[in-house]
Amino acid sequence: MSSPVKPGSFSTFFSKGHYETQTEMLEVAEKSRKLTIGIPLETTLQENRVAIVPHSIRILKGYGHDVLVESGAGASSSFTDRDYSEAEAEITKNKKKVYESHIIIKTQPPTLEEIDLMQVGQILVSPLPLPIISKEYIEKLQSKKVHAIAMEHIQSEDGSYPIVRMMSEIAGMVAMLTGAQLLTKSSGGRGVLLGGISGVPPAKVVILGAGVVGEHATRTALGLGASVRIFDNDIYKIMRLQNQIGRPLHTSALNPVYLAYQLLSADVVIGAIHSKNGRSPVIVTEEMVSKMKDGAVIIDVSIDQGGCFETSEVSTLKNPTFIKHGVIHYCVPNIASNVGRTASISISNIITPIILKLSNSRDIARLLFNDVGIRNGVYIFQGKLTNAYLAKRYDLKYTDLNLILTSGL
C-alpha cells in the first residue's frame, strides 16, 4: 500500500486543480476603425493601372470605410468616374483632398510634389521601383513621418510575393507578345514571324530566369511556336518550370560562355531575373549585346530593379524602345500597365484584404509586429528608414524595424 501524499508535496502541487472547472478565456476582437482611403490619379510613366477597382470599393464600403477617388483615376483602366460613383466612392477633382486620407494607395510612387501634399503619420502603399526613386524621394517621405509600404515586397503566409507573382504572370505573357510584335518590319525588326511556318524555322527566344515571368513567357513563346532556350542558376526552378510546362525544355545554367553563344543567333531575349533584396544582377554585358544580330529584340522585364542587361535604360509606354548596337531594347518598368484593366483587378484583389487588416488594428505598430508579410514591405516607419539596402544605396541612416516595434510594445 502506497503512502499518502503529504499536503503541499511535489505531487500535490502539480495535480491540484487538474480536474477543477477552468475559466474560459475568450479573445476580444478590437473594433475596426473607420478609414478614408485615397486613390489619386497617376501622372507618371503613362501608368494605366489603378490600385482599387469599383467592385473592391463595395467591399471597403461594406466594412464602413470611405474611399476618395480623384476624378479620372480609373480612366486608363477603362473604369469611369460613374463606375466608382455607383460603387459609393466619393469622386473629387481636388488632389489635395485625396492626399488628406488615412491611407494612400498608388500603382506608381508619388512624385515629390505629391509627397508635399501628404500628412504626418499617413500610410502609403505603392511600388518601390529602384531606377525611378532618388535620395530626395526617401528624405522627403522621412520628413513627412509617413509609414511607407512597398506593395511588391508584401509577403503572403507561404512566403511568396503576391503582387510580384500576379504582375510577373502578366509581364511574362505581355513581354513575349511584345517581342513578337517588335520582330515585325513595321516595328523596326527583322521581319521575322515568331513561330515560323512550314519549311521556315521558328524564331529563337532566349529567356533569362526560370521564375514566374520566365514560366509565362515560355508558355506564350511555345504557344506561338517559337524555339526557346531558358537560363537559370537555380536548378530547382528549372525542374519546376519543366514540370509546370509538362514537357522537356532546352535549359541551361547561367554559363556566360554558353549564354554568349546562344545570344549570337537569338531573335528575342527576355530578361526576367528578380532580386529579393535590391538590384538585379547584370547577366548580359554590353559586349555580348554588341555581337547580337541587327534587328534582334531585348525585353528587360527586370528593369524595375535596375535591369539585367548592361545596355538597359528605363523607357516608357509612350516611347518604349531604343536601339543600341543595332538591337531593339524594350525596357518599360510597368510593362503590365499595357493591359491596365486586367492588372488593376489583380492588384485590387490583393490590396483590399490588406486594407481590411490595417483597419482591424488600431495600432499599426502592433499590426506590423504580428504580421510578418506586411512588415516585410515597410521601408519607412515613423520617418525612419528601415530598409538596409536603400540606406546603403543612398548613404542614409538605417533603423531596424524589429527593434522599433519591440521597443514600443
Secondary structure in CASP SS format (residue, H / E / C, confidence):
PFRMAT SS
TARGET T0000
AUTHOR 0000-0000-0000
METHOD secondary structure of the structure
MODEL  1
M C 1.00
S C 1.00
S C 1.00
P C 1.00
V C 1.00
K C 1.00
P C 1.00
G C 1.00
S C 1.00
F H 1.00
S H 1.00
T H 1.00
F H 1.00
F H 1.00
S H 1.00
K C 1.00
G C 1.00
H C 1.00
Y C 1.00
E C 1.00
T C 1.00
Q C 1.00
T C 1.00
E C 1.00
M C 1.00
L C 1.00
E C 1.00
V C 1.00
A C 1.00
E C 1.00
K C 1.00
S C 1.00
R C 1.00
K C 1.00
L C 1.00
T E 1.00
I E 1.00
G E 1.00
I E 1.00
P C 1.00
L C 1.00
E C 1.00
T C 1.00
T C 1.00
L C 1.00
Q C 1.00
E C 1.00
N C 1.00
R C 1.00
V C 1.00
A C 1.00
I C 1.00
V C 1.00
P H 1.00
H H 1.00
S H 1.00
I H 1.00
R H 1.00
I H 1.00
L H 1.00
K H 1.00
G H 1.00
Y C 1.00
G C 1.00
H C 1.00
D E 1.00
V E 1.00
L E 1.00
V E 1.00
E E 1.00
S C 1.00
G C 1.00
A C 1.00
G C 1.00
A H 1.00
S H 1.00
S H 1.00
S C 1.00
F C 1.00
T C 1.00
D H 1.00
R H 1.00
D H 1.00
Y H 1.00
S H 1.00
E H 1.00
A C 1.00
E C 1.00
A C 1.00
E E 1.00
I E 1.00
T E 1.00
K C 1.00
N C 1.00
K H 1.00
K H 1.00
K H 1.00
V H 1.00
Y C 1.00
E C 1.00
S C 1.00
H C 1.00
I E 1.00
I E 1.00
I E 1.00
K C 1.00
T C 1.00
Q C 1.00
P C 1.00
P C 1.00
T C 1.00
L H 1.00
E H 1.00
E H 1.00
I H 1.00
D H 1.00
L C 1.00
M C 1.00
Q C 1.00
V C 1.00
G C 1.00
Q C 1.00
I E 1.00
L E 1.00
V E 1.00
S E 1.00
P C 1.00
L C 1.00
P C 1.00
L C 1.00
P C 1.00
I C 1.00
I C 1.00
S C 1.00
K H 1.00
E H 1.00
Y H 1.00
I H 1.00
E H 1.00
K H 1.00
L H 1.00
Q H 1.00
S H 1.00
K C 1.00
K C 1.00
V C 1.00
H E 1.00
A E 1.00
I E 1.00
A E 1.00
M H 1.00
E H 1.00
H H 1.00
I C 1.00
Q C 1.00
S C 1.00
E C 1.00
D C 1.00
G C 1.00
S C 1.00
Y C 1.00
P H 1.00
I H 1.00
V H 1.00
R H 1.00
M H 1.00
M H 1.00
S H 1.00
E H 1.00
I H 1.00
A H 1.00
G H 1.00
M H 1.00
V H 1.00
A H 1.00
M H 1.00
L H 1.00
T H 1.00
G H 1.00
A H 1.00
Q H 1.00
L H 1.00
L C 1.00
T C 1.00
K H 1.00
S H 1.00
S H 1.00
G C 1.00
G C 1.00
R C 1.00
G C 1.00
V C 1.00
L C 1.00
L C 1.00
G C 1.00
G C 1.00
I E 1.00
S C 1.00
G C 1.00
V E 1.00
P C 1.00
P C 1.00
A C 1.00
K E 1.00
V E 1.00
V E 1.00
I E 1.00
L E 1.00
G C 1.00
A C 1.00
G C 1.00
V H 1.00
V H 1.00
G H 1.00
E H 1.00
H H 1.00
A H 1.00
T H 1.00
R H 1.00
T H 1.00
A H 1.00
L H 1.00
G H 1.00
L C 1.00
G C 1.00
A C 1.00
S E 1.00
V E 1.00
R E 1.00
I E 1.00
F E 1.00
D C 1.00
N C 1.00
D C 1.00
I H 1.00
Y H 1.00
K H 1.00
I H 1.00
M H 1.00
R H 1.00
L H 1.00
Q H 1.00
N H 1.00
Q H 1.00
I H 1.00
G C 1.00
R C 1.00
P C 1.00
L C 1.00
H E 1.00
T E 1.00
S E 1.00
A C 1.00
L C 1.00
N C 1.00
P H 1.00
V H 1.00
Y H 1.00
L H 1.00
A H 1.00
Y H 1.00
Q H 1.00
L H 1.00
L H 1.00
S C 1.00
A C 1.00
D C 1.00
V E 1.00
V E 1.00
I E 1.00
G E 1.00
A C 1.00
I C 1.00
H C 1.00
S C 1.00
K C 1.00
N C 1.00
G C 1.00
R C 1.00
S C 1.00
P C 1.00
V C 1.00
I C 1.00
V E 1.00
T C 1.00
E H 1.00
E H 1.00
M H 1.00
V H 1.00
S H 1.00
K C 1.00
M C 1.00
K C 1.00
D C 1.00
G C 1.00
A C 1.00
V E 1.00
I E 1.00
I E 1.00
D E 1.00
V H 1.00
S H 1.00
I H 1.00
D H 1.00
Q H 1.00
G C 1.00
G C 1.00
C C 1.00
F E 1.00
E C 1.00
T C 1.00
S C 1.00
E C 1.00
V C 1.00
S C 1.00
T C 1.00
L C 1.00
K C 1.00
N C 1.00
P C 1.00
T E 1.00
F E 1.00
I E 1.00
K E 1.00
H C 1.00
G C 1.00
V E 1.00
I E 1.00
H E 1.00
Y E 1.00
C C 1.00
V C 1.00
P C 1.00
N C 1.00
I H 1.00
A H 1.00
S H 1.00
N H 1.00
V H 1.00
G H 1.00
R H 1.00
T H 1.00
A H 1.00
S H 1.00
I H 1.00
S H 1.00
I H 1.00
S H 1.00
N H 1.00
I H 1.00
I H 1.00
T H 1.00
P H 1.00
I H 1.00
I H 1.00
L H 1.00
K H 1.00
L H 1.00
S H 1.00
N H 1.00
S C 1.00
R C 1.00
D C 1.00
I H 1.00
A H 1.00
R H 1.00
L H 1.00
L H 1.00
F H 1.00
N H 1.00
D C 1.00
V H 1.00
G H 1.00
I H 1.00
R H 1.00
N C 1.00
G C 1.00
V E 1.00
Y E 1.00
I E 1.00
F E 1.00
Q C 1.00
G C 1.00
K E 1.00
L E 1.00
T C 1.00
N C 1.00
A H 1.00
Y H 1.00
L H 1.00
A H 1.00
K H 1.00
R H 1.00
Y C 1.00
D C 1.00
L C 1.00
K C 1.00
Y C 1.00
T C 1.00
D C 1.00
L H 1.00
N H 1.00
L H 1.00
I H 1.00
L H 1.00
T H 1.00
S H 1.00
G C 1.00
L C 1.00
END
